Amino acid sequence: MTDNLIHIIALSLVPGIGSVTAKSLIAYAGSAEQVFREKEKALRQIPGVGSVLAKNIINCEVMTRAGREVEFLQKNDVRALFYLDEDYPQRLRGCSDAPVILYVKGYPFLNCPKVISIVGTRHATEYGKNLTDHFITALAERGYRIMIVSGLAYGIDIQSHKAALRTGLPTVAVLGHGLETVYPSLHAAFAKEMCDNQGGLVTDFMSNSPIDRTNFLRRNRIIAGLSDATIVVESAKKGGALVTADIANSYNRDVFAFPGKVGDPYSEGCHFLIKSNRAVLMEAVSDLEYVMNWSPSKSQPDAVQPCLFYDFTPDEKLIVDLLRSEGGTAIDLICIKTTLPMNKVSPTLLNLEFAGIVKGLPGKVFKVI
């Protein structure tokens, strides 16, 4: 797997190769490793690959850099999800420009049944912050185990992450740089808390990538692609939130926007989206439920009933049997006693929570309901 990963990363380093071309090359050759074994003449026959790109593949010295990246991933407990891997987010895989590799810190369940992205201006007003907080609180109070995706930036982004953490919802930040750092650094503590609570950090940038404005615009496609719907809380008439909304529309995902005061500069973008039919007007959680055809989870007593008929996977049965025999158990102990790795235990527990079989307690402790 390490050798294969080195070749996948190396392919992404070849000048002129983006995600679409990389997928075509892998589909033609059968694997990234085989791409580098092909003759130049054979490479030129692939649609989208001309003589210049073929020469780049043959002549580029990228293996050393790719090897260093794999060492970084192993040292820092970062996963690299290949676009054909089972754990790669299915919603994102359906997007034509989805990255070939997604780097993940933490153990978020990226194929969570319900995922929304919440984006907005970095210069959020108190109105926008309160709106974000109340909306996410209402989702949690109605019983939704929904994943909140945003970009960790100042303003609406960080307010979304903080509200999700406070209400116990998993949350993922999509970064515009590599995972050797957190930008802005002021939000590093929140990033760690997200990773510790079934959320995490996601990026398609390798370590030591420059922190550049264009990178943050590029990462917006991942925010949109990971989610069932994108919600814009506050936005000026130009900004990254509108870019994310446009991308979400291009992916045929639902887009919502909260209205603001007439004449407020940080509501102009939302009003434009609504007036131009690029977004549904959002006033409450009920608007999301109506458009998405979602219903709040059943009350807790009813949630016990599925346990009687639930078709457990082997990993789920192992964990549930442990929790039944020992009661509330910390997630680290679950890993030790079941001998399952954290990247299996975390999403399995999340699935069991969705099914109403286990309940998460403070301190990352879980018990059977």
Secondary structure, DSSP 8 states (H G I E B T S, - for coil): -HHHHHHHHHHHHSTT--HHHHHHHHHHHSSHHHHTTS-HHHHHTSTT--HHHHHHHHH---HHHHHHHHHHHHHTTEEEEETTSTTS-HHHHTSTT--SEEEEEE---TT-SSEEEEE--SS--HHHHHHHHHHHHHHHHTT---EEEE---TTHHHHHHHHHHHHT--EEEE-SS-TTS-SSGGGHHHHHHHHHTT-EEEESS-TT----HHHHHHHHHHHHHT-SEEEE-S--SSSHHHHHHHHHHHTT-EEEE----TT-TTTHHHHHHHHTTSSEE--SHHHHHHHHT------HHHHTGGGGT----HHHHHHHHHHHHH-SEEHHHHHHHHT--HHHHHHHHHHHHHTTSEEEETTTEEEE-
